[in-house]
């Protein structure tokens, strides 16, 4: 999809009054700049920290109403971007849907499968359009890879190797550090994106082994070994504190692809794979990506707005897929094994460390 950000692609978008609920980093760096890129302005900015809402309203321009509680201003907006701590996703989103609002909900849909089911049921009963903020579905290389695999041009997928870690981002509150608010660490954050891509590209998971470095708090590093229903096997490595390569390598019987997770980069063996058209795109012709968040968030917002004004379906709808994803994350945590960290195991060169014991 290619189009200009100079004006709204559909004039009806301007009739949709949008609230941004949660004025933290993702709203500040992603959603509000994306609205600007689409030549739109939020109608309401809501945050329990009123000063933060007012500061973002000034930055957004226009005449946004800065408030501490969206519930006092339901008549001021038609649709809401929910960018709150994870534990608030279910209560706020179900409330908005029950009031007939359209919702773009940041990932993960919710912390537990049960909360996800509550949101899905609320969406079914609502007149609102629910989309989930999985922005990786809007990278053109990710879309091309999905279509290439589905049309069989990579052959039978045999293995995959995904490494995602240490992309620094500031946070406006401590929620990411508190399990009761975030639901988990690197798996709940980066891992939700990666597992979603695996399900989207390659299909359902049959079995897994999961390891992380949690010692009672949120994990910083995690590893998964996965076997898919298709028979493909793969490894996922995630980290908040180590720089990993940020790509997915997918190997099939007809070749191998390496896909950037944060951009449009692609490599292929044989190189001729990049000349194949899939989903209306040719891999080699996919343009370079911007280093800014606004363009990719703008594509996501445009897709949601299109669904609102046309009555269509967003590219990432709030459906049962996210219940499955939440259940997989929950099962990983329930079956957690300790991640081997060599620097945590004292050892002597060529000998085994002595362990004190009672006599």
N, C-alpha and C positions, 0 to 999 in steps of 0.2 A: 504494500500500500504506500503510495507516494502522493503527497499533497502539501500545499503551502500552509504555513502557520499564520499568514498575514491577516486572515479573516476567518470567521467561523465557516466551515464547509457547508453547513446547513443553517439558514437564518433562524430556524425554529429553536436552535440551541439557546438563543438569547432569551427565549420565553421560559427557560428552566432556571428557576432561582435555586442556587446551590449553596448549601452550608458546608463548612469544613469543621468537623467536630473532632477536636484534638489538634492543638497548634504546636506540636513538637517538631522534631527534626524532619520527619518524612513529609509533613505538610509544608514546612518552611523550604526544604530543598527540592521537593518533588511536586506536590500537588498545586500549590499556589503559583510557582513559576510556570507549570503546565497550563493553568488557566490563563495566565498572562500570554503565553505563547499562542493560545487559541483566541486571543483578544476577548476574553471573558473575565469577569470579576466575581468573587464570591459575594453572596448576599448576606451571609452570616458567618462569623468566625467564633467558635465556642471553645473555651478552655477553662478549667477550674482556676487556673492562674489568669485572672482577668488582665493583668498587665501584659502577659504574653500574647493574649488574643488581640489586645489593642495595638501592640507593636506590629503584629503580622498584618492587621487591618491597614495600618499606615503604609506598610510595605506593599500590600496588594493593590493599593489605589482604589478608585471607585468610592462607593459609599457603604462599605461593608459594616454591618452591625456587629460590634464586638461584645460578647456576652460570656457569662460564666456557666450558664445552664441552658442548653438548647431547648429544654422542655417548656421554658417560659416563653418561647418564641416560635412555636410550631407553625403559626400562620405566616411566618416570614420567609419560608423556603419550601420548595417542592421536592428537592433531592439532597442527599447528604453524602459526603465523603467521610467515612469513619476511620480515623487514624489514631486510635486510643490504645492504651496498654491492653494486652491480650485478654486479661480476665474481664474486661468490660465489653468485649466484642458481642457476646451473646445477649446480655440484657439491653444494651443500647440498640443493637440492630433489630432485635425482635420488637422493641418498642417503636422504632421508626417505621418498620414494615406494617405494624398494626395500625399506625396512623396514615397508611397509604403513601409513605414516602419512598422514592427510589433511593437505593443505597449502593455505593461503591465501598466495599469493606476491605480494608487492608488485610493482608495475610498475617497469620493463619486465620481461617474462618473463625475458629474458636479453639480453646485449649483442649477440650475433650470431645469424643464422638457424640456424646449425649447432647452437649451444647450445640454442636453442629446440626444435629437432627432437629433441635428446637428452631434453629434459624431456617433450615430448609422448610419445615412445616409452616413457619410464619410467612415465608416467601410465597409458598403455594396458596396461602389464604389471602395474600395481599394483592393489591393492584399495582404495587411498586415493582420496578426492575431491580434485581439483586445481581451485582457483579462482584467478583473477588479479585483483589489486587495482586494477581500473579503476572508481573510485568514481563517475565521472560517469555511468555506466549507472544509478545509483541516484537521481539527481536526477529528480523527477517531470516537470519541464519537458522534460528531454532525452528521456525515454521518450515523452512526448506528441508531441514533434516527430517522432521516428522513426515512430510509428504514423500520424501525420497525413500524412507524406510517402508512406508505403507504401500508404495507402488512397486516395491520389490527390487529397486535398483541397487541396493546394498547387499542383496542376497539374504540369506538367513543370518540374523544377528546372533553371534556366538558369545561375545563378551563386551564389557564396558568398564571404563575406569574414569572416575570423576573426582577431581580435587578442587575444593573451594575453600578459601581461607584468607583471613586477615585483610579484608577490604575495610579500611578504617572509616567509621562514621560516628559523629558525636551523637550523644543522646541528651534529651532535655530533662529526663528524670531517671530515677534509679530502678525503674520497673524491670529492665532487662537483667538486673542482678538479683532480683527477688523471685524465687520459684512460685510463690503464691500469686504473683501478678503476671509473670511471663509464661508460666507453665513449663519452662525448661530453658536450656541454654542454646548452644550452637545448633543442635538438632532441630529445636523448635523454630529457630530463626533461619539460618542458611539452609539447614537440612530440609525444611518444608519445601523450599524452592526446588532443591535437587530431587527429592522424592517425587514431587509433582511432575517434574520433567521426565523422570524415568517412566512413570505411569503413562504420561502423555505420548512419549516417543515409543516405548517398548512394551507396554502392557503390564498386567498385574504381577504382584510379587507372590511367589509360592512359599519361600522360606528365607530366613535371614539369621545372621549372628550380629549382635550389636555390642560395641564396647565404647566406654567413655571414661573421662577422668573426673567424674563427679565424686566429691567426698562429703556429700550432704547438701551442697549448694548446686548452682547451675554448672553444667559441664562446659568446658572451654574447647576441648578436643574430642572428636568422636570418629569412629570407624564402623562401617557396615560391610559385611559380605552378603551378597544377595543372590538368590536363584529365582528366576522369573518363571511363570507358568509356561512361557515359550521354550524354556530350557536354557536360555542365555544366563550367564553368570557374570557378576561384576562386583567391583569394590568402590566404595565411596569413602573419601576422607574429608573431614570438616575441621576447621580451626578458627578460633577467634584471635589467636595470638601468634600464628605462624603464617608466613606468606606462602601459599600454595599456588599452583600454576593457573588455576582459574579456567580450566577447560574440561570438556568431556571427550574421551576417546571411545569411539564405538567401532567394533570390528565385526564385519560380516563376511560371508563366503565370497563376496564380490569385491571387497576392498575395506578400507578403513577411513574414518573421518575423525578429525579433531576440531571441536566446536568451542569457540569462546563463550563463556557463560555471561560475560558482561559486555557484549558487543556483537558485531556482525562478522568477526573473523572466522575463516574456515580454512582447513588444510585437508588434503585428501591423498590417499594412495590406492589406486593410481590417480594421478592428477586429473585424468580425463573425467572422473566422477563429477568434477565441478562444472562440466559442460552439460550435464543432464538437467533438463527442465522438470521441476516438480512443483505442483501447486501454482503454476503460472510464473515461477521464478527459475532462473538459472543461477546456480551457486556462484559461479565466477563473476556474475554481474551484480551481486548484492553490494550496495554502496557501503563505504566505511561508515562507522557509527560515530555519533557525537560523544564526547567525553562528559557531557552534561546530562543530568537526569531529566530535564524538562522535556526534550523531544520524545523519549520513550513513554513518559508519564502522559504526555499529550496524546499519543496514540491510544493509550488505554482509556483516557477520559473521552476521546472522540468516539471510540467504540461504544462506551456506555451511553453517551448522549444520543448516538444513533439509535440504539435500542429503545431509549426512552421516547424519542419523537416518532419512531416508525412502528413501535410495538413489536419489534423483533427481539432476538436473543443475543445477549452479549457474548463475546468470544469466550469468556471464562465465567459461566453462570454459577450462581450459588446453588449447586445441586448435590446429589449423593456422592459425587466424586470426592468432595471435601470431607465427608464423613469417613470414607475409606482411607483417605490420607491421614486424618486425625487418629483413626484406629491403628494404623501402621506405626505412627509416632508413639502412641500410647503403649503398644505392644513392645516396641524397642525399649522404652524405659522400664517396662515390667520385667523384661528379660535381660536387663543390663548385666554385662560382665565388665570387670575392671580392665581398662586400657593399659597395656604394658608401656611404662615410661622408664626407660633405662636409667635416667638420672635419679629416679626414686628408689633404686635398688642398690644398696651398697655392695661393692664387690672388690676383691683384691685380684690383681693381675695373676692369672694362672691358678687361683685358689678360690675356694668357696668361703664367703663371709661367715664368721662365727655368729651364732645366734644364742644370746644368754638364755639359760633355762634354770628352773628351780631344782634344787638338789633334795 
